[in-house]
Structures are given as structure tokens and as C-alpha cells.
Amino acid sequence: MPLFETEHAPESLPFDETLTTLRSVLPEKLRQPHVGIVCGSGLHTLAAAFREVVEVPYSTLAGFGKSTVPGHKSSLAFGLVGPGEGVPVVAMLGRLHPYEGHKLSTVVYPIRVMARLGVRNLIITNAAGALNPNIDVGTIVVIQDHIAFPNLTGMNPLLGPQIDSKYPRFLPLSSAYSVTLRRFAFLAAHKLQLGLNALTEGVYAWVSGPTYETPAEGRMLRNSGADVVGMSTIPEVVAGKEEGLDVLVLSLVTNKVVIPDQYRSIKEEVEAELAGNPVIRQDEAQVSHEEVLLIGKQKAEVMKGLVEKIVELIAASAARG
């Protein structure tokens, strides 16, 4: 059966049941979060910045899937961020990916729930590989645009019946990333004295995973204009935009994509061997998820402080009207 016939039917999404459960377990002050946060691989400790935290397991919420990837938890964390009374926020401590077997409607369901709780600003974090050789491991890339090959080839979360007739059938994404929130990201970095090289701007390429890119694929993505690549985020961006949210994406570079200047030539090695000459074998680099989690752990405090400061700037801006 075609993807668009199985992806989602509006009447099958259990929003009322999910919201009723959340309201029954949350104190009044946490029931209408202003900011939603999605935590990427190894970054679920972002919730350590919250006060008066209430965690709600995905398993207790209708419509939610289970995150199965190491470095991701499976719960929503509600809490307060910032000085004084604080800003109510909600964070996904672990996202859902299509490569885990989840339908795209399940992947983006938490974003739609956040919007119905009152969230207006969405901060999405992820771990990403650097395609741009000028971007070092540990850099935080403020995403300004994306290339989503799955979206273009039949793996789009908006395929199928519309969730609500008030949404545009053809959603424009030329302004997918909020200029205001991107500005707050750099202002926050300045206030935290992170240094000029801690953050940069760039284009994110979404691939389905769960395989890491071949050198040829990495080269193609780089040549297409992408600076970083990852296996998540864009479905959430698309759903967030459809829900009318302001979206910010922060990509933590956890590894360099393996794109050698030239391939190891087995032909040349055999020719050298047959001629009795020494054979110089090149080491072949590989990426691992353990490497991704390690960098995520090392940069967790920086990401936590940055997100916390961005939330404070959002709140200050809202207070000024």
C-alpha cells in the first residue's frame, strides 16, 4: 500500500487522550509550556537545567512511540527554566526516528502535542557529521536551511490527509528557520562568552539512516551545498512549521564525515606487490555511534547553558511584547 495511504488519518491521532493524561499528571504551572525542546543523541541532559521537573514516560501517552537508540530516553520532561518564576518548558528526552521503524506520523506526533499544549517556540538539537571541512568537531551549527532528500522522494511527514483543514496544503519552507531565534542563539553565545568559533551557521542535510554515509555520498552532499548531515530533525521542522511554530535547530558536530581526497587504489597496491616494491597501506577512517555520544557528553554543559539562555531571551522578548 502506498506510503501516503498509511501515514496518518486525522481522526486516528489521539490528541484528546494524550492531552488528558498530561493534564492529569502535571501541576498547573507546567501545563502550558512556552518552549518545546527536542534533545538529540547524548543531549538528554539538557533537562538538567529545569526546575520542578516532572517526567512523563512515552509509554503512558497515547500516540507516542518508544525511542530505542542509545543516548536517547523515552519520556517528556516538563519544568521551569530561568530566573524568578521561570519559563515553563517541555523537552523530548529522546526523539523518534523513521529508521527505528516508526511511521513519520509517529515521529512528529510529539511536536503536534507540544503545539496543542501551547508551545510557540521549538528548539531542536541534534548530533551531526561535518561535511564542510572548515567546521570542526565540537562546533554548534545554527541551521539556516536544509536539504531533505527523503522529503523530495516520497518520505515527507505531510503526505496524506491534512491534520487540519486550516493548514496550507502546500507548506512553504523557504523561511523554515526563525531569524529571531537564530539571532537569540548568537546573542546567548555572546552572553555566555563561548567565543567566536563556538557557533557557526550552515545547511543541514537529512538522510534516512541508519547507515553512515559512504565517501561518495558524503562528497555528493557536500557538493550539493550541505555543511552537516544527520538522520533526524527535518520531519520535526516540517511538522513544527505546519503547526505555526517558530523553529530553531542547533546541530552539535560530533564527527567528520569520511570524505577522503582520493581512494585507496587496490590496483596500485597489487602492481607494487607484483613488482616487489613495498606496499604502503592507508588506514581507513570510520565513524561510530560511540564517538557521537562521547562528543555529546563532552559538550552537554555548553549545550545546556546555551539552550537555557535562549529560553531566557525568548521570555524577555515576549515580556516586552
Residue pairs with C-beta under 8 A, 6 or more apart in sequence:
3 154
3 155
3 159
4 159
4 160
5 160
6 103
7 103
7 104
7 105
7 157
7 159
7 160
8 103
8 104
8 105
8 160
8 161
8 163
9 160
9 161
10 161
10 162
10 163
10 164
13 63
13 105
13 109
13 112
13 163
14 62
14 63
15 63
15 112
15 113
15 116
17 62
17 63
18 61
18 62
18 63
18 64
18 113
19 113
19 116
19 117
21 56
21 60
21 61
21 62
22 31
22 56
22 61
22 76
22 113
22 117
23 31
25 54
25 56
26 54
26 56
26 78
27 52
27 54
29 52
29 80
29 88
30 52
30 54
30 78
30 79
30 80
30 88
30 90
31 88
31 117
32 88
32 117
32 118
33 78
33 88
33 89
33 90
33 114
33 117
33 118
33 119
34 87
34 88
34 89
34 118
34 119
34 120
34 121
34 314
34 315
34 318
35 81
35 87
35 89
35 90
35 119
35 120
35 121
35 122
35 123
35 311
35 314
36 89
36 90
36 91
36 92
36 111
36 114
36 115
36 119
36 121
36 122
36 123
36 245
37 46
37 89
37 90
37 91
37 92
37 122
37 123
37 124
37 125
37 307
38 91
38 92
38 95
38 111
38 122
38 123
38 124
38 125
38 126
38 233
38 236
39 46
39 47
39 72
39 91
39 92
39 93
39 94
39 95
39 125
40 95
40 124
40 125
40 126
40 127
40 232
40 233
40 252
40 296
41 69
41 70
41 71
41 72
41 126
41 127
41 254
41 289
41 292
41 293
41 296
42 71
42 127
42 254
42 292
42 293
42 294
42 295
42 296
42 297
42 300
43 71
43 125
43 127
43 252
43 296
43 300
43 303
44 71
44 72
44 73
44 93
44 94
45 300
45 304
46 91
46 125
46 300
46 303
46 304
46 307
47 53
47 77
47 79
47 91
47 93
48 304
49 81
49 304
49 305
49 307
49 308
50 77
50 78
50 79
50 80
50 81
50 89
50 91
51 79
51 80
51 81
51 86
52 79
52 80
52 86
53 77
53 78
53 79
54 77
54 78
54 79
55 75
55 76
55 77
55 78
55 93
56 75
56 76
56 77
56 78
57 74
57 75
58 64
58 65
58 66
58 67
58 74
58 75
58 76
58 94
59 66
59 74
61 76
61 113
63 106
63 109
63 113
64 96
64 106
64 109
64 110
65 96
65 100
65 102
65 106
65 107
65 109
66 74
66 96
67 73
67 74
67 94
67 95
67 96
67 100
68 100
69 94
69 97
69 100
70 289
70 293
71 289
71 292
71 293
71 296
72 93
72 94
72 95
73 93
73 94
74 93
74 94
75 93
75 94
76 90
76 91
76 92
76 93
76 110
77 90
77 91
77 93
78 88
78 89
78 90
79 86
79 88
79 89
79 91
80 86
80 87
80 88
80 89
81 87
81 89
81 308
81 311
81 312
82 308
82 311
82 312
82 315
83 312
87 311
87 312
87 314
87 315
89 311
90 114
90 117
90 119
92 110
95 107
95 232
95 236
96 102
96 106
96 107
96 110
97 107
97 209
97 210
97 231
97 232
98 104
98 107
98 150
98 155
98 208
98 235
99 208
99 209
99 210
99 231
104 155
104 156
104 157
104 159
104 235
105 157
105 160
107 157
107 235
107 236
108 157
108 235
108 236
108 238
108 239
111 122
111 236
111 239
111 240
111 243
111 245
112 163
112 239
112 243
114 122
114 245
115 240
115 243
115 244
115 245
119 245
120 244
120 245
120 246
121 178
121 181
121 245
121 246
121 248
121 314
122 236
122 240
122 245
122 246
122 247
122 248
123 181
123 248
123 250
123 307
123 310
123 311
124 233
124 236
124 237
124 240
124 247
124 248
124 249
124 250
125 249
125 250
125 251
125 252
125 303
125 307
126 230
126 232
126 233
126 249
126 250
126 251
126 252
127 230
127 251
127 252
127 254
127 292
127 295
127 296
128 141
128 204
128 228
128 229
128 230
128 251
128 252
128 253
128 254
129 212
129 213
129 218
129 228
129 229
129 230
129 253
129 254
129 255
129 256
129 257
129 287
130 136
130 137
130 139
130 227
130 228
130 253
130 255
130 256
130 257
131 205
131 218
131 221
131 222
131 226
131 227
131 228
131 229
131 257
131 259
132 202
132 222
132 227
132 228
133 256
135 141
135 200
135 202
135 227
135 228
135 253
136 197
136 253
137 253
137 254
137 255
137 256
137 295
138 252
138 253
138 295
138 298
138 299
139 197
139 198
139 199
139 200
139 252
139 253
140 189
140 198
140 199
140 200
140 250
140 251
140 252
140 253
140 299
140 302
140 303
140 306
141 199
141 200
141 201
141 202
141 204
141 227
141 228
141 250
141 251
141 252
141 253
142 182
142 185
142 186
142 199
142 200
142 201
142 202
142 248
142 249
142 250
143 177
143 201
143 202
143 203
143 204
143 228
143 249
143 250
143 251
144 177
144 182
144 201
144 202
144 203
145 176
145 177
145 203
145 204
146 176
146 203
146 204
146 205
146 206
146 233
146 234
146 237
147 203
147 204
147 205
147 206
147 221
147 224
147 225
147 226
148 205
148 206
148 234
149 205
149 206
149 207
150 156
150 206
150 207
150 208
150 234
151 206
151 234
151 238
155 208
156 238
157 235
157 238
157 239
158 171
158 238
158 239
158 242
162 169
163 242
167 242
168 242
171 238
171 241
171 242
173 237
173 238
173 241
176 237
176 238
176 241
176 247
177 237
177 247
177 248
177 249
178 246
178 247
178 248
180 246
180 317
181 246
181 247
181 248
181 310
181 314
182 201
182 248
184 248
184 310
184 313
184 314
184 317
185 199
185 248
185 250
185 306
185 310
186 199
187 313
188 306
188 309
188 310
188 313
189 195
189 198
189 199
189 306
191 309
192 305
192 306
192 309
194 302
194 306
198 302
202 226
202 227
202 228
202 251
203 225
203 226
203 227
203 228
204 226
204 227
204 228
204 229
204 230
204 233
204 234
204 249
204 251
205 221
205 224
205 226
205 228
205 229
205 230
206 229
206 230
206 231
206 232
206 233
206 234
207 213
207 217
207 221
207 229
207 230
207 231
208 231
209 231
210 231
212 257
212 258
212 287
213 221
213 229
213 257
213 258
215 258
215 259
215 260
215 263
218 229
218 257
218 258
218 259
219 259
221 229
221 257
222 257
222 259
228 251
228 253
229 257
230 251
233 249
233 251
237 247
237 249
240 247
241 247
248 310
250 303
250 306
250 307
252 295
252 296
252 299
252 303
253 295
254 291
254 292
254 293
254 294
254 295
254 296
255 287
255 291
255 292
255 295
257 287
258 285
258 286
258 287
260 285
264 281
264 282
264 284
269 279
269 281
272 278
272 279
273 279
